[in-house]
Amino acid sequence: MKAEIICVGTEILMGNIVNTNAAYISRGLAGLGVSCFYQSVVGDNDGRLSEVFDEAAKRADIVILSGGLGPTEDDLTKETVAKAMGRKLVEDEKAWKQIKKFFEKRDIKYTDNNRKQALVPEGAKVLYNKNGTAPGIIVEGENVTAILLPGPPGELIPMWDDQVVPYIREKSDAVFVSEMVKLCGVGESLVETELKDLIDAQTNPTIATYAKVGEVDIRVTASAPDEKAAGKLVKPVVKEIKKRFGSYIFTTDENVTLEASVLQLLDENKLTLATAESLTGGMLTSRLINVPGASEVIKTGFITYSNKSKRKYLGVKRSTLEKHGAVSEQCAKEMVKGCAAATKADAAISLTGIAGPDGGSEEKPVGLTYIGVSVLGSIKVKKFVFSGEREKIRESATATALTMLRHSLLESLTERTFSEK
């Protein structure tokens, strides 16, 4: 089965918003074993959208469109697809009731153009929206099926997960089972090199790698007549990947993030954590506290951007700053040591560096970063030089800090277990 994605919206073309919908749908299709060879972005223009849809319909079994289902005149997706597939628009009574209820619940007056959102192509399957006003729509034609989804990710994602995925699974001739293996502390090129023999020999299941900032994900997907048979094909490949990468693997649960795995490791061993950030300015702590239950582990987070704050809150010595500077191994060490002492946390982490674009020198270039980790009194400091723009450097430092903390925890816990025996 082949699918194609069309994201509708002039704001995407203009770069005013990032097209996260295509990425999410693509990952979902891969997990379902559906091939996606083309993606398009088109503005709010009937003629151009019609042209793009007609081309997609020639190449794919399913065309998935996101955006353009709003109440305004430039929201044309539904009208364009209905015309292309020879359907007239009719009002869906349940959709209109839900739209009115959405506004009434929020004490907002709905307008006449909101009723437009309740119009659907005749004979279509309606995907009722629990998180917004515009319903999704599935229009089955002779040669192609069009799936129309609302643009806001907060509406699209639950609609995709709850209604579209089961629909595609039901239409598929085979059952697809996927398992994700997530790694940190190892680069994509090395991962692909280590898996080259498996990738070259792949037929069913297939292996695909995806690089993110600070991690690499490996998806193993198999197809079979039933879920049990597909699972049996996936299992030995995942087992082999685990054997090859060992402790670099932080989870095989697609929904678990790197920061969640670190917090889980701390929580399971009844350890607390404190952070001291200069370079990242709270980015590390923000990622951690996005995880539900983080308050059980995190004690305190310091943002010590100035030298004065490093001295005042973390006890960094004036002589250290004068002799070595804030961006130095010595400063990172005193930051993490002071952070652990001030909070009495079992584990602590510090980051100091130069994010740029200014402030670098030949001796200390932009991207230079020192990360300090303290676990149960044992301190390690490592030097890194990250590349990219300011935001990319800070993101890379944050991901690397989480990886470094995880490995330090594993080492410390292994040593503690060994000493207890």
C-alpha positions in Angstrom: 0.0 0.0 0.0 1.3 3.5 -0.9 0.4 6.8 0.7 1.2 10.4 -0.1 1.0 13.4 2.2 -0.2 16.9 1.3 0.1 19.6 3.9 -2.1 22.6 3.1 -1.4 26.2 4.3 0.3 29.3 3.0 1.7 29.8 6.5 3.8 26.6 6.1 5.1 27.7 2.7 6.1 31.1 4.2 7.9 29.5 7.1 5.7 31.0 9.7 5.1 27.6 11.2 7.1 24.3 11.2 5.5 21.4 9.4 5.5 18.9 12.2 2.3 17.2 10.9 4.1 15.6 7.9 6.8 14.2 10.2 4.3 12.7 12.6 2.2 11.1 9.8 5.3 9.8 8.1 6.4 8.0 11.2 2.9 6.6 11.6 2.8 5.3 8.1 6.2 3.7 8.5 4.9 1.9 11.6 2.0 0.6 9.7 4.2 -0.6 6.9 2.8 1.8 4.4 5.2 3.2 1.8 5.3 7.0 1.4 7.4 8.2 -1.5 6.1 11.8 -1.9 5.2 14.7 0.4 3.9 18.1 -0.8 3.2 21.5 0.8 0.8 23.7 -1.0 -0.7 27.1 -0.2 -4.4 28.0 0.3 -5.1 28.1 -3.4 -7.8 25.9 -5.1 -6.1 25.6 -8.4 -2.7 24.6 -7.1 -4.2 22.2 -4.5 -6.3 20.6 -7.1 -3.3 20.0 -9.3 -1.2 18.6 -6.4 -4.1 16.3 -5.3 -4.7 15.0 -8.8 -1.0 14.0 -9.2 -1.0 12.4 -5.8 -4.1 10.4 -6.6 -2.4 8.9 -9.6 0.6 7.6 -7.5 -0.9 6.6 -4.2 -3.7 4.4 -2.8 -4.2 6.8 0.1 -3.7 10.6 0.0 -3.6 12.2 3.4 -4.2 16.0 3.6 -3.7 18.1 6.7 -5.0 21.7 7.1 -7.5 23.8 5.3 -10.6 22.6 7.1 -11.2 25.9 9.0 -14.2 28.2 8.7 -12.7 30.9 6.5 -12.9 31.4 2.8 -9.2 30.4 2.2 -9.9 27.0 3.9 -10.4 25.1 0.7 -9.2 21.5 1.2 -12.6 19.9 1.7 -14.1 21.7 -1.2 -11.2 20.9 -3.6 -11.1 17.2 -2.7 -14.9 16.9 -3.0 -14.8 18.4 -6.4 -11.9 16.2 -7.5 -13.7 13.1 -6.4 -17.1 14.1 -7.8 -18.9 14.5 -4.5 -21.2 17.2 -3.3 -21.0 18.7 0.2 -23.7 17.9 2.7 -24.1 18.9 6.3 -23.3 16.3 8.9 -25.8 16.8 11.8 -23.6 15.3 14.5 -20.6 17.4 13.4 -22.6 20.6 13.6 -23.9 19.6 17.1 -20.4 19.0 18.3 -19.2 22.3 16.8 -22.0 24.3 18.6 -21.3 22.4 21.8 -17.6 23.3 21.5 -18.4 27.0 21.5 -21.2 26.9 24.0 -19.0 25.1 26.5 -16.4 27.9 26.3 -19.1 30.6 26.3 -18.0 31.8 22.9 -20.5 32.8 20.2 -20.2 30.8 17.0 -20.7 32.5 13.7 -22.4 31.5 10.4 -19.1 30.5 8.8 -18.5 27.9 11.6 -21.3 25.9 10.0 -19.1 25.4 7.0 -17.0 23.1 9.0 -19.9 20.6 9.4 -20.1 20.2 5.6 -18.6 16.9 4.4 -18.4 15.1 1.0 -21.5 12.9 0.4 -20.9 9.3 1.5 -17.7 10.2 3.5 -16.7 8.6 6.8 -16.6 11.4 9.4 -13.9 11.5 12.0 -15.4 13.5 14.9 -13.0 15.9 16.5 -12.8 15.7 20.4 -10.2 18.5 20.6 -11.4 21.2 18.2 -14.2 22.1 15.7 -13.2 20.7 12.3 -14.1 17.0 11.8 -11.7 14.8 9.8 -13.0 13.1 6.7 -12.3 9.9 4.8 -13.5 9.8 1.2 -13.2 6.4 -0.5 -13.0 6.6 -4.3 -12.6 3.9 -6.9 -8.9 4.2 -7.2 -7.8 6.4 -4.2 -8.9 7.2 -0.7 -8.5 10.7 0.6 -8.1 11.3 4.3 -8.6 14.9 5.4 -7.3 16.0 8.8 -7.3 19.3 10.7 -4.1 21.3 10.8 -3.5 22.0 14.5 -1.3 19.2 15.8 -3.3 19.0 19.0 -6.3 17.9 16.9 -4.5 16.0 14.2 -2.4 13.7 16.4 -5.2 12.2 18.6 -7.5 11.9 15.5 -4.7 10.1 13.6 -3.9 7.8 16.6 -7.5 7.0 17.6 -9.3 6.9 14.2 -7.0 6.9 11.2 -4.5 4.2 12.3 -7.2 1.6 13.0 -8.8 2.5 9.6 -5.6 1.9 7.7 -4.8 -1.3 9.6 -8.3 -2.6 8.7 -7.7 -1.9 5.0 -4.3 -3.4 4.9 -3.8 -6.9 3.5 -1.2 -7.7 6.1 -0.6 -7.0 9.8 2.5 -4.9 10.5 4.3 -5.0 13.8 7.1 -2.5 14.7 9.5 -2.2 17.6 11.7 0.8 18.3 15.1 0.6 19.8 16.4 3.9 21.0 20.1 4.6 21.5 22.1 7.5 23.0 25.8 8.2 23.1 26.5 6.8 19.7 26.3 8.4 16.2 24.1 7.4 13.3 27.1 6.6 11.0 28.4 4.1 13.6 25.0 2.6 14.1 24.5 2.1 10.4 28.0 0.6 10.1 27.3 -1.9 12.9 24.0 -2.8 11.3 25.2 -2.9 7.7 25.0 -6.7 7.4 21.5 -6.8 8.7 20.3 -3.8 6.6 21.9 -5.3 3.4 20.2 -8.6 4.0 16.8 -7.2 5.0 13.6 -8.2 3.3 11.1 -8.8 6.1 11.5 -7.4 8.6 13.0 -4.1 7.5 15.3 -1.9 9.6 15.4 1.9 9.4 17.5 4.3 11.4 16.5 7.8 12.4 18.9 10.4 13.8 17.9 13.0 16.4 19.9 15.5 18.4 21.8 13.2 20.8 20.2 9.9 19.9 19.5 7.4 17.2 16.3 5.4 16.8 16.2 2.0 15.1 12.8 0.8 13.9 12.3 -2.8 13.1 9.1 -3.6 11.1 7.7 -6.9 9.9 4.6 -7.8 8.0 2.7 -11.1 8.3 -0.9 -12.5 8.1 -1.4 -11.9 11.8 0.2 -9.9 14.7 1.7 -13.0 16.4 3.5 -14.1 13.2 4.8 -10.5 12.6 6.0 -10.3 16.2 8.0 -13.5 15.8 9.8 -12.0 12.8 10.7 -8.8 14.7 11.9 -10.5 18.0 15.2 -12.1 16.8 16.3 -8.9 15.0 15.6 -6.7 18.0 17.5 -9.3 20.1 20.5 -9.0 17.8 20.4 -5.2 17.9 20.3 -5.3 21.7 23.3 -7.7 21.7 25.3 -5.3 19.5 24.6 -2.0 21.3 24.1 -3.1 24.9 24.1 -0.2 27.4 23.8 2.4 24.5 20.1 1.3 24.4 18.0 3.4 26.8 14.6 2.0 25.8 12.6 -0.1 23.4 9.4 1.8 24.2 8.7 4.3 21.4 6.9 6.6 23.8 9.8 6.9 26.3 12.1 9.8 25.9 15.8 10.0 26.9 14.9 12.3 29.8 12.1 10.0 30.9 14.5 7.0 31.0 17.0 9.0 33.1 14.4 10.0 35.6 13.1 6.4 35.7 16.6 5.2 36.5 17.0 7.8 39.3 13.5 7.0 40.7 13.9 3.3 40.7 17.1 3.7 42.7 15.6 6.3 45.0 18.1 8.9 43.9 17.5 12.7 43.7 18.9 15.1 41.1 19.9 18.8 41.0 21.1 20.9 38.0 23.3 23.8 37.5 23.1 25.4 34.0 25.0 28.3 32.4 25.2 27.5 28.7 21.8 25.9 28.4 19.9 28.4 30.6 17.3 26.0 32.0 16.9 23.9 28.8 18.1 20.7 30.5 15.8 21.2 33.5 12.9 22.1 31.3 13.2 18.8 29.4 13.3 16.9 32.7 10.3 18.5 34.3 8.3 17.9 31.1 8.2 14.2 32.3 5.3 13.4 34.6 6.5 12.6 38.1 9.7 14.6 37.8 9.0 16.3 41.1 9.7 13.0 42.9 13.3 13.2 41.6 14.4 16.8 40.9 15.3 18.8 44.0 16.5 22.1 42.6 17.7 23.7 39.3 20.1 26.6 39.2 20.6 28.9 36.3 23.9 30.5 37.0 24.6 32.5 33.8 26.8 35.1 35.4 30.1 34.6 37.2 28.7 36.3 40.3 25.8 33.7 40.4 28.2 30.8 40.0 30.2 32.1 43.0 27.1 33.0 45.1 25.0 29.8 44.6 27.5 27.1 43.7 30.6 28.2 45.5 32.8 28.5 42.4 36.0 30.2 43.5 36.9 33.6 42.3 40.4 32.4 41.7 39.1 29.6 39.4 37.1 32.1 37.3 40.1 34.5 37.1 42.6 31.8 36.2 40.6 29.4 34.0 37.5 31.3 33.1 33.8 30.3 33.4 34.1 28.0 30.4 36.6 25.5 31.8 36.9 22.0 33.2 37.7 23.5 36.6 34.6 25.7 36.6 32.3 22.8 35.5 33.8 20.7 38.3 33.2 23.3 41.0 29.7 24.0 39.7 28.6 20.4 39.9 30.3 19.9 43.3 28.7 23.0 44.7 25.3 22.1 43.2 25.3 18.7 44.9 26.5 20.1 48.2 24.0 23.0 48.3 21.0 20.7 47.5 22.2 17.5 49.2 21.1 15.7 46.0 22.4 12.3 45.2 23.2 13.3 41.6 24.0 16.6 40.0 24.9 17.9 36.6 26.5 21.2 35.4 26.9 22.8 32.0 29.1 25.7 31.0 30.1 26.7 27.4 30.0 29.2 24.6 26.8 29.1 22.5 27.8 31.9 20.1 27.5 33.4 17.7 30.0 35.7 19.5 32.4 35.1 22.4 34.6 32.5 20.8 38.3 32.6 20.3 41.0 30.3 18.9 41.7 28.9 22.3 38.0 28.6 23.2 35.9 28.4 20.1 32.1 28.7 19.8 30.6 25.4 20.8 33.1 24.6 23.5 31.3 23.0 26.4 32.2 21.4 29.7 29.7 19.0 31.3 30.1 17.9 34.9 28.3 15.0 36.5 28.3 14.0 40.2 26.8 10.7 41.3 27.0 9.7 44.9 30.1 11.9 45.3 31.9 10.6 42.3 32.6 13.5 39.8 33.4 13.4 36.1 33.9 16.3 33.8 34.1 16.0 30.0 35.0 18.5 27.2 32.9 18.8 24.0 32.9 21.0 21.0 29.5 21.2 19.4 28.8 22.7 16.0 25.9 24.6 14.5 23.9 27.7 15.4 23.3 28.8 19.0 20.1 26.8 19.5 21.6 23.7 18.0 24.7 23.9 20.3 22.4 24.3 23.4 20.2 21.4 22.3 23.3 19.2 21.6 24.7 20.1 25.0 21.4 19.2 26.7 21.1 15.8 25.0 24.8 15.0 25.7 24.3 15.9 29.4 21.4 13.5 29.7 23.5 10.8 28.1 26.5 11.5 30.3 24.3 11.4 33.4 22.7 8.1 32.3 26.1 6.4 31.8 27.4 7.7 35.0 24.4 6.4 36.9 24.7 3.0 35.3 28.4 2.8 36.2 27.8 3.9 39.8 24.9 1.6 40.3 26.9 -1.4 38.8 29.8 -0.6 41.2 27.4 -0.3 44.1 25.7 -3.6 43.3 29.1 -5.4 42.9 30.4 -4.0 46.3 27.3 -5.2 48.1 27.8 -8.8 46.9 
